[in-house]
């Protein structure tokens, strides 16, 4: 340390002098001290006010310049020194040095700027102000085809500098994207894939930039998919595969890139990873299995990539994914069920899958998860069944296969995501299926649970789906027994509330169900209708100009249906419905205006 103090004093004197030899020996001493104990030496350099002397030594013509830049790079490894470097005015002369043709000067300057930018807002702002990123990007563009070791070293430093400059900063990342660095870096990756350090630097840069939505379009116009898949195929180490996965995941959110990755053969790589790690117990095997299977599911979210892998249900990928469902591994069961849900996004695929026995596999999987089950697997398997139940031709087949019975086993679940999917699956199954709606609608336990969930104010999705299923049971069964079951279960008031929903489709479903209740068992429903202020609700719906034509139409049908009840009839009279209805005779919708005439006649006749 005494030697360092002495060297620093000498440097102070020598910096005003031009005796290069004495400066050089002082710089050597500084570098040695920084190598021995960087933090301690940096504190000393700061205390003795050396940094403000360095700009004069950063002279493009001087032989000392690379050493000075090296010292700055070493000092800037310490977080507490980065803003000090900026305050000492080091950024402008360093940026000037980027115009040098000397390889060593460029290397050390790139290191210095990269270290000053690392996690430092002040450093990045100063480099941004001086236009440093643009010059470095130009260097990379002009050098990327050169595969000499010294050049690769320089490229690694420059890529690292841009990475530190833009890391976690959206506006600086956008700036680099606008400079066109993505196509250059992709080409660079292809040419230098043999160089580990440079490849890793590229991958980290891609990982940063890929998070930004605006980058996806640029990535899609390059051959990034082929390069990453080719690189992935070469890797044997877990860490290297993970690095590539971290770039693939954000890129694969883009549908065009999904397709490019599928065409480049990523799926085969992922299936290999799954096969190699499925029985592994090491943490890295478990992590790789999860990443690979999750990425597989993500690729299936794109319509084109999904259809390409489905191959009419004969695709080898589709068959391999099917084999995950009976697996003993929860992660694979989950990915398999999610993959089926993603394949089940059009009628053709759904019909083919139901015809080839996939429902049975999903039911067996659900049966394994009834007691102490894995919630994510339950949710995924129910999602798949719900999607498969959408085509009309599948409904009766799935009901015959016992889907409703297995789904009902999860009625006791306290997990809102499972409740939500369970309700959606049952609602899809009974759509147009009168017998099934009748059976489920007279199931006391189900109706009781639905009424309970209709009050789940903390979970809007569950509440909405419960109301819709309650309404669907009545609408599709058109059965007096089901109506009675809903009345006895206390469901009427929820259907009246549903009629005031902000979603027109739900309002309409509620009104049709209420109309059927009134038509099939008005006497039993009368008390609940009065208690839930049904007539007031209908008056509001008819008076509201924003109500859709079908809402007005079904509200009038319901008014006519409740006129047979004395207390409800009195309420209708007291609210002057005739005024509202007579106005609707002039409604532009012919069905509404016609129903308004009929309703007016009924109201007049019974007043």
C-alpha positions as CSV (number, residue, x, y, z in Angstrom):
1,X,0.0,0.0,0.0
2,X,2.9,2.4,0.7
3,X,4.2,1.7,-2.8
4,X,0.7,2.5,-4.1
5,X,0.6,5.8,-2.2
6,X,4.0,6.7,-3.6
7,X,2.9,5.7,-7.1
8,X,-0.3,7.8,-6.8
9,X,1.7,10.8,-5.7
10,X,4.1,10.4,-8.6
11,X,1.2,10.0,-11.0
12,X,-0.3,13.3,-9.7
13,X,3.0,15.0,-10.6
14,X,3.6,13.1,-13.8
15,X,0.1,13.7,-15.2
16,X,1.0,17.3,-15.7
17,X,4.3,16.3,-17.2
18,X,4.8,14.4,-20.4
19,X,7.5,12.0,-19.2
20,X,5.8,8.8,-20.5
21,X,8.2,6.4,-18.8
22,X,7.5,7.7,-15.3
23,X,3.7,7.7,-16.0
24,X,4.0,4.1,-17.3
25,X,5.7,2.8,-14.2
26,X,3.1,4.5,-12.0
27,X,0.3,2.9,-14.0
28,X,1.9,-0.5,-13.7
29,X,2.1,-0.1,-10.0
30,X,-1.6,0.8,-9.9
31,X,-2.6,-2.2,-12.0
32,X,-0.6,-4.5,-9.7
33,X,-2.3,-3.0,-6.6
34,X,-5.7,-3.4,-8.2
35,X,-5.0,-7.1,-9.0
36,X,-3.9,-7.8,-5.4
37,X,-6.8,-6.0,-3.7
38,X,-9.2,-4.2,-6.0
39,X,-11.5,-2.7,-3.4
40,X,-8.7,-1.3,-1.1
41,X,-6.7,0.1,-4.1
42,X,-9.9,1.7,-5.5
43,X,-10.7,3.4,-2.2
44,X,-7.1,4.8,-2.1
45,X,-7.4,6.0,-5.7
46,X,-10.6,7.8,-4.8
47,X,-9.3,9.3,-1.7
48,X,-6.2,10.7,-3.4
49,X,-8.3,12.3,-6.2
50,X,-6.7,10.4,-9.0
51,X,-9.7,9.8,-11.3
52,X,-10.1,13.5,-12.4
53,X,-6.5,13.4,-13.6
54,X,-7.1,10.4,-15.9
55,X,-9.0,12.2,-18.8
56,X,-5.8,14.0,-19.8
57,X,-4.0,10.6,-19.9
58,X,-6.7,9.1,-22.2
59,X,-4.9,10.4,-25.3
60,X,-5.5,8.4,-28.5
61,X,-1.8,9.0,-29.5
62,X,-0.3,7.9,-26.1
63,X,1.1,4.4,-25.5
64,X,-0.2,4.7,-21.9
65,X,-3.8,4.9,-23.0
66,X,-4.7,1.1,-22.9
67,X,-3.3,0.9,-19.4
68,X,-5.3,3.9,-18.2
69,X,-8.5,2.4,-19.7
70,X,-7.6,-0.9,-18.0
71,X,-7.3,0.9,-14.7
72,X,-10.7,2.5,-15.1
73,X,-12.2,-0.9,-16.1
74,X,-10.7,-2.5,-12.9
75,X,-11.8,0.4,-10.6
76,X,-15.4,0.3,-12.1
77,X,-15.8,-3.3,-11.0
78,X,-16.7,-1.7,-7.6
79,X,-20.2,-0.4,-7.4
80,X,-19.2,2.6,-5.3
81,X,-16.7,3.8,-8.0
82,X,-19.1,3.9,-11.0
83,X,-20.8,7.3,-10.4
84,X,-17.4,8.6,-9.2
85,X,-16.0,7.7,-12.7
86,X,-18.8,9.6,-14.3
87,X,-18.3,12.6,-12.1
88,X,-14.6,12.6,-12.9
89,X,-15.5,13.2,-16.5
90,X,-14.1,9.9,-17.8
91,X,-17.0,9.1,-20.2
92,X,-16.4,11.6,-23.0
93,X,-12.7,10.8,-23.5
94,X,-13.5,7.0,-23.3
95,X,-16.1,7.4,-26.0
96,X,-13.6,9.3,-28.1
97,X,-11.3,6.3,-27.8
98,X,-13.9,4.1,-29.5
99,X,-12.9,5.8,-32.8
100,X,-9.4,4.3,-32.4
101,X,-8.1,1.6,-34.7
102,X,-5.8,0.1,-32.0
103,X,-7.3,-3.3,-30.9
104,X,-6.0,-3.1,-27.3
105,X,-7.3,0.5,-26.9
106,X,-10.7,-0.6,-28.1
107,X,-10.7,-3.7,-25.9
108,X,-9.8,-1.8,-22.7
109,X,-12.2,1.1,-23.5
110,X,-15.0,-1.4,-24.1
111,X,-14.3,-3.0,-20.7
112,X,-14.2,0.3,-18.9
113,X,-17.5,1.5,-20.4
114,X,-19.2,-1.8,-19.8
115,X,-18.1,-1.9,-16.2
116,X,-19.2,1.7,-15.6
117,X,-22.6,1.0,-17.1
118,X,-23.2,-2.2,-15.0
119,X,-26.2,-1.5,-12.8
120,X,-25.5,2.2,-12.8
121,X,-28.1,4.7,-13.9
122,X,-25.5,7.5,-14.0
123,X,-23.1,5.4,-16.1
124,X,-25.7,4.5,-18.7
125,X,-27.1,8.1,-18.9
126,X,-23.6,9.5,-19.5
127,X,-22.8,6.9,-22.2
128,X,-26.2,7.5,-23.8
129,X,-25.6,11.3,-23.8
130,X,-22.2,10.8,-25.5
131,X,-23.6,8.4,-28.1
132,X,-21.4,5.5,-27.1
133,X,-23.9,2.7,-27.8
134,X,-24.2,3.7,-31.5
135,X,-20.4,3.6,-32.0
136,X,-20.1,0.2,-30.3
137,X,-23.0,-1.2,-32.4
138,X,-21.3,0.1,-35.6
139,X,-18.1,-1.7,-34.5
140,X,-20.0,-5.0,-34.0
141,X,-21.6,-4.6,-37.5
142,X,-18.2,-4.1,-39.1
143,X,-16.4,-6.8,-37.2
144,X,-18.9,-9.7,-36.8
145,X,-17.6,-11.8,-39.8
146,X,-14.0,-11.8,-38.5
147,X,-13.3,-15.1,-36.7
148,X,-9.7,-14.3,-35.5
149,X,-9.3,-15.0,-31.7
150,X,-8.3,-11.3,-30.9
151,X,-11.4,-10.1,-32.8
152,X,-13.7,-12.5,-31.0
153,X,-12.3,-11.2,-27.7
154,X,-13.2,-7.7,-28.7
155,X,-16.7,-8.7,-29.9
156,X,-17.3,-10.4,-26.6
157,X,-16.4,-7.2,-24.7
158,X,-18.5,-5.0,-27.0
159,X,-21.5,-7.3,-26.7
160,X,-21.0,-7.3,-22.9
161,X,-20.9,-3.5,-22.9
162,X,-24.2,-3.2,-24.8
163,X,-25.7,-5.7,-22.5
164,X,-24.7,-3.8,-19.3
165,X,-25.8,-0.6,-21.0
166,X,-29.3,-1.8,-21.7
167,X,-30.0,-4.4,-19.0
168,X,-33.5,-4.0,-17.4
169,X,-33.9,-0.6,-19.1
170,X,-36.8,-0.6,-21.7
171,X,-35.9,2.7,-23.3
172,X,-32.2,1.8,-23.8
173,X,-33.2,-1.7,-25.1
174,X,-35.6,0.0,-27.6
175,X,-32.8,2.3,-28.6
176,X,-30.5,-0.7,-29.4
177,X,-33.4,-2.4,-31.3
178,X,-33.9,0.7,-33.4
179,X,-30.1,0.7,-34.2
180,X,-30.7,-2.7,-35.7
181,X,-28.4,-4.7,-33.4
182,X,-30.7,-7.8,-33.4
183,X,-30.0,-9.0,-37.0
184,X,-26.2,-8.4,-36.5
185,X,-26.2,-10.4,-33.2
186,X,-28.1,-13.3,-34.8
187,X,-25.6,-13.4,-37.6
188,X,-22.7,-13.2,-35.1
189,X,-24.2,-16.1,-33.2
190,X,-24.2,-18.2,-36.3
191,X,-20.6,-17.4,-37.3
192,X,-19.1,-17.6,-33.8
193,X,-21.0,-20.5,-32.2
194,X,-17.7,-22.3,-31.5
195,X,-16.7,-19.5,-29.1
196,X,-18.3,-20.1,-25.7
197,X,-17.7,-16.7,-24.2
198,X,-19.1,-14.8,-27.2
199,X,-22.0,-17.2,-27.6
200,X,-23.0,-16.7,-23.9
201,X,-22.7,-13.0,-24.2
202,X,-25.1,-13.1,-27.3
203,X,-27.6,-15.3,-25.4
204,X,-27.7,-12.9,-22.5
205,X,-28.2,-10.0,-24.8
206,X,-31.0,-11.8,-26.6
207,X,-32.6,-12.7,-23.3
208,X,-32.6,-8.9,-22.4
209,X,-33.9,-7.7,-25.7
210,X,-36.5,-10.5,-26.2
211,X,-38.5,-9.3,-23.1
212,X,-39.4,-6.2,-25.2
213,X,-42.5,-6.7,-27.4
214,X,-41.0,-4.5,-30.1
215,X,-38.0,-6.8,-30.5
216,X,-40.2,-9.8,-31.6
217,X,-40.8,-8.5,-35.1
218,X,-37.1,-8.0,-35.7
219,X,-36.2,-11.4,-34.3
220,X,-38.9,-13.0,-36.5
221,X,-37.2,-11.5,-39.6
222,X,-33.9,-13.3,-38.8
223,X,-33.0,-17.0,-38.6
224,X,-32.8,-16.9,-34.8
225,X,-35.0,-20.0,-34.5
226,X,-32.6,-22.1,-36.6
227,X,-29.5,-20.7,-34.8
228,X,-30.9,-21.4,-31.3
229,X,-32.0,-24.9,-32.2
230,X,-28.7,-25.7,-33.7
231,X,-26.9,-24.3,-30.7
232,X,-29.2,-26.3,-28.3
233,X,-28.5,-29.5,-30.1
234,X,-24.8,-29.1,-29.5
235,X,-25.1,-28.5,-25.7
236,X,-24.5,-31.2,-23.1
237,X,-24.3,-29.0,-20.0
238,X,-27.4,-28.2,-18.0
239,X,-26.4,-24.5,-17.5
240,X,-25.9,-23.9,-21.2
241,X,-29.3,-25.5,-22.1
242,X,-30.9,-23.2,-19.4
243,X,-29.3,-20.1,-21.0
244,X,-30.9,-21.0,-24.3
245,X,-34.2,-21.8,-22.7
246,X,-34.2,-18.3,-21.1
247,X,-34.1,-16.8,-24.6
248,X,-36.5,-19.3,-26.2
249,X,-39.3,-18.7,-23.6
250,X,-39.9,-15.0,-24.3
251,X,-39.3,-15.4,-28.1
252,X,-41.9,-18.3,-28.2
253,X,-44.6,-15.9,-27.0
254,X,-44.7,-14.6,-30.6
255,X,-46.8,-16.8,-32.9
256,X,-44.6,-16.4,-36.0
257,X,-41.5,-17.3,-34.0
258,X,-43.4,-20.3,-32.5
259,X,-43.9,-21.6,-36.0
260,X,-40.3,-21.0,-37.0
261,X,-39.1,-22.9,-33.8
262,X,-41.4,-25.8,-34.7
263,X,-40.0,-25.8,-38.3
264,X,-36.4,-25.6,-37.0
265,X,-36.9,-28.8,-35.0
266,X,-37.2,-27.4,-31.4
267,X,-40.0,-29.8,-30.5
268,X,-37.8,-32.9,-31.2
269,X,-35.1,-31.4,-28.9
270,X,-37.7,-30.8,-26.2
271,X,-39.0,-34.3,-26.4
272,X,-35.5,-35.6,-26.1
273,X,-34.9,-33.5,-22.9
274,X,-38.2,-34.9,-21.5
275,X,-37.1,-38.5,-22.2
276,X,-33.7,-37.9,-20.7
277,X,-34.9,-36.2,-17.5
278,X,-38.3,-37.8,-16.7
279,X,-36.8,-40.3,-14.3
280,X,-34.0,-38.1,-13.0
281,X,-34.0,-37.1,-9.3
282,X,-31.3,-34.4,-9.5
283,X,-32.6,-30.8,-9.2
284,X,-31.3,-29.9,-12.6
285,X,-33.2,-32.8,-14.2
286,X,-36.4,-31.7,-12.5
287,X,-35.8,-28.1,-13.6
288,X,-35.0,-29.1,-17.2
289,X,-38.1,-31.3,-17.4
290,X,-40.3,-28.5,-16.3
291,X,-38.8,-25.9,-18.6
292,X,-38.9,-28.3,-21.7
293,X,-42.5,-29.4,-21.1
294,X,-43.7,-25.8,-20.3
295,X,-42.1,-24.6,-23.5
296,X,-43.7,-27.4,-25.4
297,X,-47.1,-26.2,-24.2
298,X,-46.3,-22.6,-25.1
299,X,-45.5,-23.6,-28.7
300,X,-49.0,-25.2,-28.9
301,X,-50.6,-21.8,-28.1
302,X,-50.0,-20.7,-31.7
303,X,-52.7,-21.8,-34.1
304,X,-50.4,-22.6,-37.0
305,X,-47.7,-24.2,-34.8
306,X,-50.3,-26.3,-33.0
307,X,-52.0,-27.5,-36.2
308,X,-48.6,-28.4,-37.7
309,X,-47.8,-30.6,-34.7
310,X,-51.3,-32.1,-34.6
311,X,-50.9,-33.4,-38.2
312,X,-54.5,-34.6,-38.3
313,X,-54.0,-36.4,-35.0
314,X,-51.4,-38.7,-36.5
315,X,-48.4,-36.5,-35.7
316,X,-45.6,-38.3,-33.7
317,X,-45.4,-35.2,-31.5
318,X,-49.1,-35.4,-30.7
319,X,-48.7,-39.1,-29.9
320,X,-45.7,-38.5,-27.6
321,X,-47.5,-35.8,-25.7
322,X,-50.5,-38.1,-25.2
323,X,-48.2,-40.6,-23.5
324,X,-47.4,-38.0,-20.9
325,X,-50.9,-38.1,-19.4
326,X,-50.7,-41.6,-17.8
327,X,-47.1,-40.8,-16.7
328,X,-46.2,-41.1,-12.9
329,X,-44.7,-37.6,-13.1
330,X,-47.0,-34.7,-12.1
331,X,-45.1,-32.2,-14.2
332,X,-45.6,-34.4,-17.3
333,X,-49.3,-35.1,-16.5
334,X,-49.8,-31.3,-16.2
335,X,-48.0,-30.5,-19.5
336,X,-49.9,-33.4,-21.2
337,X,-53.3,-32.1,-20.1
338,X,-52.4,-28.5,-21.0
339,X,-51.2,-29.7,-24.4
340,X,-54.5,-31.5,-25.0
341,X,-56.4,-28.4,-24.0
342,X,-54.3,-26.4,-26.6
343,X,-54.8,-29.0,-29.3
344,X,-58.5,-28.8,-28.6
345,X,-58.9,-25.3,-30.0
346,X,-60.9,-26.2,-33.1
347,X,-63.9,-28.6,-33.7
348,X,-62.0,-30.9,-36.1
349,X,-59.2,-31.6,-33.6
350,X,-61.7,-32.0,-30.7
351,X,-63.9,-34.5,-32.7
352,X,-60.9,-36.5,-33.7
353,X,-59.5,-36.6,-30.1
354,X,-62.8,-37.7,-28.6
355,X,-63.2,-40.4,-31.3
356,X,-59.7,-41.8,-30.5
357,X,-60.3,-42.2,-26.7
358,X,-58.5,-39.3,-25.2
359,X,-61.4,-38.6,-22.8
360,X,-60.8,-41.9,-21.1
361,X,-57.2,-41.0,-20.5
362,X,-58.2,-37.6,-19.0
363,X,-60.8,-39.2,-16.7
364,X,-58.3,-41.8,-15.4
365,X,-55.9,-38.9,-14.7
366,X,-58.6,-37.0,-12.8
367,X,-59.5,-40.1,-10.9
368,X,-55.9,-40.3,-9.7
369,X,-56.2,-36.7,-8.4
370,X,-59.5,-36.8,-6.5
371,X,-58.1,-37.4,-3.0
372,X,-55.3,-35.0,-2.0
373,X,-54.9,-34.2,-5.7
374,X,-52.6,-31.9,-7.4
375,X,-54.6,-28.7,-8.1
376,X,-52.7,-27.7,-11.2
377,X,-53.2,-31.1,-12.8
378,X,-57.0,-31.1,-11.9
379,X,-57.3,-27.6,-13.4
380,X,-55.5,-28.6,-16.6
381,X,-57.4,-31.9,-17.1
382,X,-60.7,-30.1,-16.6
383,X,-59.6,-27.4,-19.1
384,X,-59.0,-30.1,-21.7
385,X,-62.4,-31.7,-21.1
386,X,-64.1,-28.3,-21.3
387,X,-62.5,-27.6,-24.7
388,X,-63.3,-31.1,-26.0
389,X,-67.0,-30.7,-25.0
390,X,-67.5,-27.6,-27.2
391,X,-68.5,-29.4,-30.5
392,X,-72.1,-30.6,-30.3
393,X,-71.3,-34.1,-31.6
394,X,-68.9,-34.6,-28.7
395,X,-71.3,-33.9,-25.9
396,X,-73.4,-37.0,-25.9
397,X,-70.3,-39.2,-26.4
398,X,-68.5,-37.6,-23.4
399,X,-71.6,-37.9,-21.3
400,X,-71.9,-41.6,-22.2
401,X,-68.2,-41.9,-21.2
402,X,-69.1,-40.7,-17.7
403,X,-67.4,-37.3,-17.8
404,X,-70.1,-35.6,-15.7
405,X,-69.8,-38.2,-13.0
406,X,-66.0,-37.8,-12.7
407,X,-66.3,-34.0,-12.8
408,X,-68.8,-34.1,-10.0
409,X,-66.3,-35.8,-7.7
410,X,-64.5,-32.4,-7.5
411,X,-67.6,-30.5,-6.2
412,X,-66.0,-30.5,-2.7
413,X,-62.9,-28.7,-4.0
414,X,-62.1,-25.4,-2.2
415,X,-59.8,-24.2,-5.0
416,X,-61.4,-21.5,-7.1
417,X,-59.5,-22.3,-10.3
418,X,-60.7,-25.9,-10.1
419,X,-64.3,-24.8,-9.2
420,X,-64.2,-22.4,-12.2
421,X,-63.2,-25.1,-14.7
422,X,-65.5,-27.7,-13.2
423,X,-68.5,-25.3,-13.8
424,X,-67.4,-24.5,-17.3
425,X,-67.0,-28.2,-18.2
426,X,-70.5,-29.1,-16.9
427,X,-72.0,-26.1,-18.7
428,X,-70.4,-27.1,-22.0
429,X,-71.5,-30.7,-21.6
430,X,-75.2,-30.0,-21.0
431,X,-75.6,-27.4,-23.8
432,X,-78.5,-28.8,-25.9
433,X,-78.5,-32.0,-23.9
434,X,-81.9,-32.1,-22.2
435,X,-81.5,-35.5,-20.5
436,X,-78.1,-34.6,-18.9
437,X,-79.4,-31.2,-17.9
438,X,-82.4,-32.9,-16.2
439,X,-80.2,-35.3,-14.4
440,X,-77.8,-32.7,-13.1
441,X,-80.5,-30.2,-12.4
442,X,-82.2,-32.6,-10.0
443,X,-78.9,-33.4,-8.2
444,X,-79.5,-31.7,-4.9
445,X,-75.8,-31.6,-3.9
446,X,-74.9,-29.9,-7.2
447,X,-77.7,-27.3,-7.0
448,X,-76.8,-26.6,-3.3
449,X,-73.1,-26.0,-4.2
450,X,-74.1,-23.8,-7.2
451,X,-76.2,-21.6,-5.0
452,X,-73.3,-21.4,-2.5
453,X,-70.8,-20.4,-5.2
454,X,-73.3,-17.8,-6.6
455,X,-72.3,-15.8,-3.5
456,X,-68.5,-16.2,-4.0
457,X,-68.0,-12.4,-4.3
458,X,-64.2,-12.8,-3.9
459,X,-64.1,-15.0,-7.1
460,X,-66.0,-13.3,-9.8
461,X,-65.3,-16.1,-12.3
462,X,-66.7,-18.8,-10.1
463,X,-69.7,-16.6,-9.2
464,X,-70.4,-15.9,-12.9
465,X,-70.0,-19.6,-14.0
466,X,-72.3,-20.8,-11.2
467,X,-75.0,-18.4,-12.2
468,X,-74.6,-19.5,-15.9
469,X,-74.7,-23.2,-15.0
470,X,-77.8,-22.7,-12.8
471,X,-79.5,-20.9,-15.8
472,X,-78.3,-23.6,-18.3
473,X,-79.7,-26.4,-16.2
474,X,-83.2,-24.8,-16.5
475,X,-82.8,-23.7,-20.1
476,X,-81.6,-27.0,-21.5
477,X,-83.8,-29.3,-19.5
478,X,-87.0,-27.2,-19.6
479,X,-88.1,-29.5,-16.8
480,X,-90.5,-28.7,-13.9
481,X,-88.4,-30.9,-11.6
482,X,-85.3,-28.9,-12.3
483,X,-87.2,-25.7,-11.8
484,X,-88.5,-27.0,-8.5
485,X,-85.0,-28.1,-7.5
486,X,-83.6,-24.6,-8.2
487,X,-86.4,-22.9,-6.3
488,X,-86.0,-25.2,-3.3
489,X,-82.2,-24.7,-3.3
490,X,-82.7,-20.9,-3.2
491,X,-81.3,-20.2,-6.7
492,X,-84.1,-17.8,-7.9
493,X,-82.7,-14.7,-6.3
494,X,-79.3,-15.3,-7.9
495,X,-80.9,-15.6,-11.4
496,X,-82.7,-12.3,-10.8
497,X,-79.4,-10.6,-9.8
498,X,-77.8,-12.2,-12.9
499,X,-80.4,-10.4,-15.1
500,X,-78.7,-7.2,-14.0
501,X,-75.2,-8.3,-15.1
502,X,-73.0,-6.0,-17.2
503,X,-72.7,-8.9,-19.7
504,X,-75.6,-9.0,-22.1
505,X,-75.2,-12.8,-22.7
506,X,-75.6,-13.4,-19.0
507,X,-78.6,-11.1,-18.7
508,X,-80.2,-12.9,-21.5
509,X,-79.5,-16.4,-20.1
510,X,-81.0,-15.3,-16.8
511,X,-84.1,-13.8,-18.3
512,X,-84.8,-17.0,-20.4
513,X,-84.4,-19.2,-17.3
514,X,-86.6,-16.9,-15.2
515,X,-89.2,-17.1,-18.0
516,X,-89.2,-20.9,-17.9
517,X,-89.5,-20.8,-14.1
518,X,-92.5,-18.5,-14.4
519,X,-94.0,-20.7,-17.1
520,X,-93.4,-24.1,-15.4
521,X,-94.1,-23.3,-11.7
522,X,-95.1,-19.7,-11.0
523,X,-96.9,-20.6,-7.8
524,X,-93.7,-22.1,-6.2
525,X,-91.5,-19.2,-7.5
526,X,-93.9,-16.4,-6.6
527,X,-92.5,-15.7,-3.1
528,X,-88.8,-15.7,-4.4
529,X,-89.8,-13.4,-7.3
530,X,-91.3,-10.9,-4.9
531,X,-88.4,-11.1,-2.5
532,X,-85.8,-10.6,-5.2
533,X,-87.7,-7.5,-6.6
534,X,-88.0,-9.2,-10.0
535,X,-90.7,-6.7,-11.3
536,X,-88.5,-3.7,-10.4
537,X,-85.5,-5.2,-12.2
538,X,-87.6,-5.8,-15.3
539,X,-88.9,-2.2,-15.2
540,X,-85.3,-1.0,-15.1
541,X,-84.3,-3.2,-18.0
542,X,-87.2,-2.0,-20.1
543,X,-86.7,1.7,-19.3
544,X,-82.9,1.6,-19.9
545,X,-82.2,2.8,-23.5
546,X,-78.9,0.8,-23.4
547,X,-80.6,-2.5,-23.0
548,X,-80.1,-4.7,-26.1
549,X,-83.2,-5.7,-28.2
550,X,-83.2,-9.3,-26.9
551,X,-83.1,-8.1,-23.3
552,X,-86.1,-5.9,-23.9
553,X,-87.9,-8.8,-25.7
554,X,-87.2,-11.4,-23.0
555,X,-88.1,-8.9,-20.2
556,X,-91.6,-8.4,-21.8
557,X,-92.1,-12.2,-22.2
558,X,-91.3,-12.5,-18.5
559,X,-93.7,-9.7,-17.6
560,X,-96.5,-11.5,-19.4
561,X,-95.6,-14.8,-17.7
562,X,-95.8,-13.3,-14.1
563,X,-99.2,-11.7,-14.6
564,X,-100.8,-14.9,-13.4
565,X,-99.6,-14.2,-9.9
566,X,-101.6,-11.7,-7.9
567,X,-98.8,-10.1,-5.9
568,X,-96.6,-9.8,-9.0
569,X,-99.5,-8.5,-11.0
570,X,-100.1,-5.7,-8.4
571,X,-96.4,-4.7,-8.6
572,X,-96.6,-4.5,-12.4
573,X,-99.6,-2.2,-12.1
574,X,-98.1,0.0,-9.5
575,X,-95.0,0.6,-11.6
576,X,-96.9,2.0,-14.7
577,X,-95.4,-0.6,-17.1
578,X,-97.9,0.4,-19.8
579,X,-96.0,3.7,-20.3
580,X,-92.7,2.0,-20.8
581,X,-94.1,-0.8,-23.0
582,X,-96.2,1.5,-25.3
583,X,-93.0,3.5,-26.1
584,X,-91.3,0.3,-27.3
585,X,-94.0,-0.2,-29.9
586,X,-92.0,2.3,-32.0
587,X,-88.7,0.4,-31.4
588,X,-86.6,-0.1,-34.6
589,X,-86.3,-3.8,-33.9
590,X,-89.5,-5.5,-35.4
591,X,-89.4,-8.4,-32.9
592,X,-89.3,-5.9,-30.0
593,X,-92.0,-3.7,-31.4
594,X,-94.3,-6.7,-32.1
595,X,-93.8,-8.1,-28.6
596,X,-94.5,-4.6,-27.1
597,X,-97.9,-4.6,-28.8
598,X,-98.7,-8.0,-27.5
599,X,-97.5,-7.0,-24.0
600,X,-99.5,-3.8,-24.0
601,X,-102.7,-5.7,-24.9
602,X,-102.0,-8.2,-22.1
603,X,-101.4,-5.3,-19.6
604,X,-104.5,-3.4,-20.7
605,X,-106.7,-6.5,-20.6
606,X,-105.6,-7.3,-17.1
607,X,-105.5,-3.9,-15.6
